Amino acid sequence: MAFRRMVAVTAAAAACGLAGGSVLFSAVPVGKPQPPPPPPPAQHPHHPHHPPPAGKAGGDPSEPLPAPSLLLLPSPGASTAAAAAAAPPWLGEKSNNGCGYWDANWDRREPLALMNLKKKNQETGEEEVSSRLSHYKAKATRHIFLIRHSQYNTDGQNDKDRILTQLGREQAELTGKRLASLGLKYDKIVHSSMMRATETTNIISKYLPGVCKLSTDLLREGAPIEPNPPSCHWKPEAVQYYEDGARIEAAFRNFIHRADVKQEEDSYEIFVCHANVIRYIVCRALQFPPEGWLRISLNNGSITHLVIRPSGRVALRTLGDTGFMPPEKITRN
């Protein structure tokens, strides 16, 4: 009975998912080796055999049967199977190394996906397929610098009134100097069309002469997706997520991807926009749950550096860096 209870407890624990639901166990009884039971006593012809009392060993009725212990053994492949079964839909396909998930075609620019399927099936050999694939492979690395706008007047009634504060202008100057000090050949500055992002861009561009500026509505501030856990002080209407979310997702798909196959040299691109947009982009680029964007905090004028390799792999070099600012110049509002 004790053994059955222990097996039941173990089975329930395995079903609930020990160690975060990723490991399954098998219960194996283990105990002291028992000597073989002695032969049954000779039966009297006039008295039928009576079995020994329940719970007693066949030889000595005074010794209780030792309760077996349990050895928990991980089932081969159970951890992988359980993790795969519990994988959320946004993760894409499981990686080959068993360490997590990565959708290699996250930007829809994976060479095999770009090849004409019919032509690919008609190829006669691996060498011909490899030769054709080379025409679809990116060669350059893209460096994406996401800049949050500087501090602005939050009391403005509309966007035109929400201009940078004096401190915000000083922050933009520091950010511009920092970007210039990196000694990189920047290709362009793309900025949100909102006033605070436009003003921040104009100040930064003074330190990057000759770099063209492009304005877009896609990078405007908004509510990208309902956060999890939810915010107790910021609760937009559902329609705002519906409208802003599609636009911000469009900004991600339009600007964040591996280099074009025609690009020969590495590029360095600056995007000046807003905290919500940057946090969402970082989560999407790293294939983290996008609902977690509000768990990240970014300072005004901060620099976030993403790297997108020709293979499509993405790395986060810096997140919200303001180490180049004096402590008294750092703000988040």
Backbone torsions as a table, in degrees:
resi	resn	phi	psi	omega
1	MET	NA	-44.2	179.3
2	ALA	-62.9	-38.2	179.4
3	PHE	-64.3	-43.3	-179.9
4	ARG	-61.9	-40.1	178.5
5	ARG	-63.4	-41.7	-179.5
6	MET	-66.1	-37.9	177.0
7	VAL	-65.1	-41.2	-179.9
8	ALA	-62.7	-42.8	179.1
9	VAL	-63.1	-43.6	-179.7
10	THR	-63.8	-42.8	179.5
11	ALA	-63.8	-39.2	178.3
12	ALA	-65.1	-40.7	179.8
13	ALA	-65.6	-39.4	179.0
14	ALA	-66.4	-38.5	179.5
15	ALA	-65.5	-38.0	179.0
16	CYS	-71.8	-22.6	176.2
17	GLY	98.5	85.2	174.1
18	LEU	-68.9	153.6	-179.4
19	ALA	54.2	48.8	174.5
20	GLY	79.4	16.8	175.5
21	GLY	82.3	16.0	-175.4
22	SER	-111.0	0.3	-176.2
23	VAL	-131.1	133.7	173.7
24	LEU	-108.9	151.0	-176.1
25	PHE	-126.5	154.8	170.8
26	SER	-113.7	139.1	180.0
27	ALA	-97.6	124.8	-179.7
28	VAL	-124.6	123.8	179.5
29	PRO	-69.9	133.5	178.3
30	VAL	-133.1	132.3	178.6
31	GLY	-157.6	-178.4	178.8
32	LYS	-67.0	137.5	176.7
33	PRO	-60.2	131.4	-179.0
34	GLN	-100.3	138.9	176.3
35	PRO	-67.7	152.7	178.9
36	PRO	-60.0	141.7	-178.4
37	PRO	-65.2	146.7	178.8
38	PRO	-66.4	159.0	179.0
39	PRO	-62.6	146.9	-179.8
40	PRO	-62.9	146.7	-180.0
41	PRO	-64.6	155.4	179.3
42	ALA	-63.5	139.9	-176.7
43	GLN	-88.1	135.3	174.3
44	HIS	-75.1	137.5	-174.8
45	PRO	-63.0	-25.7	-177.4
46	HIS	-96.6	-3.1	-176.8
47	HIS	-127.8	118.3	178.8
48	PRO	-66.1	156.9	179.2
49	HIS	-69.3	133.1	174.6
50	HIS	-108.1	127.3	179.8
51	PRO	-66.2	154.2	178.3
52	PRO	-62.3	156.1	-179.4
53	PRO	-57.7	149.1	179.4
54	ALA	-58.7	140.3	177.9
55	GLY	83.8	1.0	-179.7
56	LYS	-109.8	148.6	174.2
57	ALA	-73.4	153.8	-174.5
58	GLY	-63.4	-29.6	-174.4
59	GLY	-82.8	-58.7	-174.2
60	ASP	-114.2	110.7	-177.3
61	PRO	-66.3	-10.2	-178.6
62	SER	-87.9	-13.9	-177.8
63	GLU	-97.2	122.9	176.3
64	PRO	-73.2	152.1	177.4
65	LEU	-71.2	124.0	-178.4
66	PRO	-62.2	133.0	178.0
67	ALA	-72.2	125.9	-179.9
68	PRO	-69.1	148.0	173.8
69	SER	-91.9	176.6	-177.7
70	LEU	-120.1	134.8	172.4
71	LEU	-109.0	120.8	-177.8
72	LEU	-92.2	119.4	-179.2
73	LEU	-113.9	128.4	176.0
74	PRO	-66.5	133.2	178.1
75	SER	-72.8	131.7	-179.2
76	PRO	-58.5	126.5	177.5
77	GLY	77.6	-2.9	-177.1
78	ALA	-68.4	-36.7	-179.5
79	SER	-61.8	-46.1	-179.9
80	THR	-63.6	-43.3	-178.3
81	ALA	-65.5	-41.1	-179.6
82	ALA	-65.8	-40.7	179.5
83	ALA	-64.8	-39.9	179.9
84	ALA	-65.7	-38.0	-178.4
85	ALA	-68.0	-30.7	-177.1
86	ALA	-93.0	5.0	-175.6
87	ALA	-67.1	130.2	176.3
88	PRO	-68.3	155.9	-172.4
89	PRO	-64.8	-26.5	-174.6
90	TRP	-75.9	-8.1	-174.1
91	LEU	-75.2	-23.5	-177.3
92	GLY	78.9	-155.4	-175.4
93	GLU	-80.7	151.3	-179.0
94	LYS	-72.5	144.0	179.5
95	SER	-74.9	158.7	-177.2
96	ASN	-72.7	-23.3	-175.5
97	ASN	-84.6	-1.4	176.6
98	GLY	73.6	9.1	-176.1
99	CYS	-99.5	-0.7	-179.4
100	GLY	161.0	-155.7	-175.8
101	TYR	-128.4	142.0	175.4
102	TRP	-153.8	121.5	177.0
103	ASP	-85.9	104.3	-176.3
104	ALA	-65.1	-22.7	-179.1
105	ASN	-106.3	36.5	-175.5
106	TRP	-62.3	-30.0	-179.4
107	ASP	-104.0	10.0	-179.7
108	ARG	57.3	34.0	178.6
109	ARG	-127.0	17.4	175.6
110	GLU	-65.2	130.9	-174.3
111	PRO	-53.1	-42.9	-179.3
112	LEU	-63.1	-32.4	178.7
113	ALA	-75.1	-26.2	-179.2
114	LEU	-81.2	-24.3	-179.7
115	MET	-65.5	146.0	174.3
116	ASN	-67.1	118.7	-173.4
117	LEU	-60.0	-39.3	-178.5
118	LYS	-64.0	-45.1	179.5
119	LYS	-65.9	-36.4	-179.8
120	LYS	-63.7	-39.6	-179.8
121	ASN	-71.2	-22.1	-179.0
122	GLN	-85.3	-11.1	-179.8
123	GLU	-63.6	146.0	-174.9
124	THR	-99.9	-15.0	-177.0
125	GLY	-150.5	162.1	-178.6
126	GLU	-64.4	-35.5	-178.9
127	GLU	-63.3	-39.6	-179.8
128	GLU	-68.4	-39.2	177.3
129	VAL	-64.1	-44.4	179.3
130	SER	-61.7	-39.8	178.7
131	SER	-63.2	-41.4	179.6
132	ARG	-69.2	-37.7	179.8
133	LEU	-61.6	-32.6	-177.6
134	SER	-60.7	-24.4	179.8
135	HIS	-76.9	-12.2	-177.2
136	TYR	-111.3	-2.8	-176.9
137	LYS	-87.6	134.7	174.8
138	ALA	-69.7	150.7	-178.6
139	LYS	-114.1	-24.5	-172.3
140	ALA	-108.3	161.2	176.5
141	THR	-103.7	137.4	176.5
142	ARG	-102.7	130.9	174.7
143	HIS	-107.5	118.0	-176.7
144	ILE	-108.0	119.4	177.0
145	PHE	-106.5	111.3	-179.7
146	LEU	-98.7	114.9	-176.2
147	ILE	-107.9	125.9	172.9
148	ARG	-82.2	140.2	179.2
149	HIS	-57.4	162.7	179.8
150	SER	-80.2	175.0	-179.6
151	GLN	-59.8	140.9	-176.9
152	TYR	-136.8	170.3	-179.4
153	ASN	-75.9	103.8	-177.2
154	THR	-76.6	-8.1	-179.4
155	ASP	-87.7	-2.1	-179.4
156	GLY	-62.5	141.6	-178.0
157	GLN	-77.6	-27.5	178.5
158	ASN	-142.7	178.4	-173.7
159	ASP	-60.9	-37.5	-178.3
160	LYS	-66.1	-25.6	179.5
161	ASP	-85.8	-12.8	-176.5
162	ARG	-91.1	68.9	-177.9
163	ILE	-91.9	167.4	-179.7
164	LEU	-66.0	144.0	171.8
165	THR	-78.6	173.8	176.7
166	GLN	-61.3	-41.8	176.9
167	LEU	-64.0	-38.5	178.6
168	GLY	-61.2	-37.7	178.2
169	ARG	-67.5	-37.7	177.2
170	GLU	-66.1	-38.0	177.3
171	GLN	-62.4	-42.7	179.5
172	ALA	-63.2	-37.1	176.7
173	GLU	-61.5	-43.7	-179.2
174	LEU	-66.2	-39.2	178.3
175	THR	-65.4	-41.9	177.9
176	GLY	-61.7	-43.1	178.6
177	LYS	-63.2	-39.2	-179.5
178	ARG	-64.8	-45.3	179.4
179	LEU	-62.7	-40.0	179.3
180	ALA	-66.7	-35.7	-177.1
181	SER	-68.0	-17.3	-179.6
182	LEU	-72.7	-16.3	175.7
183	GLY	68.6	29.4	-178.3
184	LEU	-97.1	154.1	177.2
185	LYS	-93.9	94.2	-176.1
186	TYR	-76.1	139.6	-177.2
187	ASP	-87.1	-38.1	-177.1
188	LYS	-167.7	163.2	172.6
189	ILE	-122.0	116.8	176.5
190	VAL	-106.9	128.7	-175.2
191	HIS	-133.3	155.8	174.1
192	SER	-64.0	149.4	-179.9
193	SER	-80.2	-1.7	178.5
194	MET	-72.6	153.3	-171.0
195	MET	-58.5	-46.9	-175.7
196	ARG	-65.1	-33.8	177.9
197	ALA	-75.1	-36.7	178.5
198	THR	-64.9	-45.1	178.3
199	GLU	-63.2	-41.4	178.0
200	THR	-61.0	-41.9	179.6
201	THR	-63.3	-42.7	-178.8
202	ASN	-62.3	-36.6	178.8
203	ILE	-72.6	-45.1	-179.8
204	ILE	-61.4	-39.2	-175.1
205	SER	-65.0	-20.5	176.4
206	LYS	-60.7	-29.5	-178.2
207	TYR	-92.6	-2.7	180.0
208	LEU	-129.5	66.6	-176.2
209	PRO	-63.6	141.8	177.6
210	GLY	88.4	-7.9	179.3
211	VAL	-87.0	124.1	-175.9
212	CYS	-71.4	150.3	-179.4
213	LYS	-116.3	135.9	178.6
214	LEU	-129.1	133.9	179.0
215	SER	-104.3	143.2	179.2
216	THR	-146.1	145.1	175.8
217	ASP	-79.6	-17.3	-177.9
218	LEU	-61.8	-29.9	-175.4
219	LEU	-92.0	8.4	179.1
220	ARG	-64.2	154.1	-178.0
221	GLU	-65.7	153.0	179.5
222	GLY	-179.5	-169.7	-180.0
223	ALA	-105.7	101.0	-172.2
224	PRO	-69.8	-44.3	-178.1
225	ILE	-162.6	149.4	-178.3
226	GLU	-61.3	122.6	-174.2
227	PRO	-75.0	155.0	175.0
228	ASN	-136.8	116.6	3.2
229	PRO	-71.3	157.1	-178.2
230	PRO	-70.7	158.7	177.6
231	SER	-86.1	141.3	-179.2
232	CYS	-86.3	-14.8	-176.3
233	HIS	-118.6	-5.8	-178.3
234	TRP	-133.6	107.0	-175.0
235	LYS	-135.3	84.2	177.8
236	PRO	-65.6	160.4	175.0
237	GLU	-69.2	155.1	-178.8
238	ALA	-58.9	-33.5	-178.6
239	VAL	-65.7	-28.5	179.1
240	GLN	-69.0	-41.4	174.5
241	TYR	-60.9	-40.5	-178.2
242	TYR	-62.9	-43.2	-177.0
243	GLU	-79.8	-50.2	-177.3
244	ASP	-70.3	-36.7	-176.3
245	GLY	-59.9	-42.7	179.5
246	ALA	-65.1	-39.6	-179.3
247	ARG	-67.8	-44.0	-178.3
248	ILE	-69.8	-35.5	174.2
249	GLU	-64.0	-38.1	176.7
250	ALA	-63.5	-37.6	176.8
251	ALA	-63.0	-42.4	178.0
252	PHE	-60.2	-48.6	-176.6
253	ARG	-68.1	-30.2	-177.0
254	ASN	-78.4	-36.9	-171.7
255	PHE	-107.2	-23.6	-173.4
256	ILE	-110.3	104.5	-179.3
257	HIS	-168.1	168.1	177.7
258	ARG	-69.7	164.8	-175.6
259	ALA	-63.6	151.9	174.6
260	ASP	-65.3	150.2	-177.5
261	VAL	-63.4	-22.4	-179.9
262	LYS	-82.9	-11.9	-178.5
263	GLN	-76.5	123.1	-175.6
264	GLU	-95.5	-32.9	-176.0
265	GLU	-114.5	156.4	177.0
266	ASP	-61.9	146.0	-178.0
267	SER	-118.5	154.7	-179.8
268	TYR	-132.1	108.9	-171.7
269	GLU	-122.4	138.8	-178.1
270	ILE	-110.2	134.0	176.5
271	PHE	-125.3	116.7	-179.6
272	VAL	-102.9	115.2	-176.8
273	CYS	-151.3	-131.6	-166.0
274	HIS	-132.2	162.3	-173.6
275	ALA	-60.9	-47.0	-177.9
276	ASN	-62.4	-41.5	-179.1
277	VAL	-65.0	-45.7	-178.6
278	ILE	-64.1	-44.5	-177.7
279	ARG	-64.0	-39.8	177.5
280	TYR	-65.5	-43.7	-180.0
281	ILE	-61.0	-42.4	180.0
282	VAL	-61.6	-46.1	179.2
283	CYS	-61.4	-44.0	-179.1
284	ARG	-67.2	-42.2	-177.2
285	ALA	-65.5	-36.9	179.8
286	LEU	-87.3	0.1	-178.1
287	GLN	58.5	37.4	169.5
288	PHE	-88.1	161.8	177.3
289	PRO	-57.3	117.7	-177.1
290	PRO	-63.6	-22.8	178.2
291	GLU	-65.5	-12.2	-179.9
292	GLY	-89.7	9.8	-174.1
293	TRP	-59.1	-32.6	-176.0
294	LEU	-76.1	-6.6	177.1
295	ARG	-78.6	-9.2	-179.5
296	ILE	-99.2	141.4	177.7
297	SER	-119.9	137.1	-178.1
298	LEU	-127.7	136.0	176.6
299	ASN	-81.6	159.6	174.4
300	ASN	-64.4	137.3	178.9
301	GLY	72.9	11.5	-176.3
302	SER	-76.7	159.4	-178.7
303	ILE	-116.5	124.9	173.4
304	THR	-116.4	129.4	-172.0
305	HIS	-118.2	113.3	174.3
306	LEU	-105.7	144.0	177.3
307	VAL	-122.3	128.0	178.9
308	ILE	-117.2	112.1	-177.5
309	ARG	-78.0	162.9	177.0
310	PRO	-58.6	-27.3	179.0
311	SER	-74.1	-11.9	-175.8
312	GLY	96.0	-6.6	176.9
313	ARG	-68.4	143.6	-176.5
314	VAL	-121.0	136.9	176.7
315	ALA	-128.6	145.3	176.5
316	LEU	-103.3	107.6	-178.4
317	ARG	-77.2	-48.5	178.0
318	THR	-141.1	150.1	178.3
319	LEU	-128.5	112.8	175.8
320	GLY	60.7	41.1	-177.2
321	ASP	-71.6	124.1	170.6
322	THR	-132.5	24.6	180.0
323	GLY	-64.7	-13.9	178.6
324	PHE	-85.5	-3.1	179.0
325	MET	-101.4	143.2	171.4
326	PRO	-61.5	149.2	-177.8
327	PRO	-54.1	-35.9	-177.1
328	GLU	-73.5	-9.6	179.5
329	LYS	-97.5	-3.0	-172.7
330	ILE	-89.9	127.8	176.7
331	THR	-140.4	167.3	178.6
332	ARG	-126.6	-8.0	-175.9
333	ASN	-85.0	NA	NA
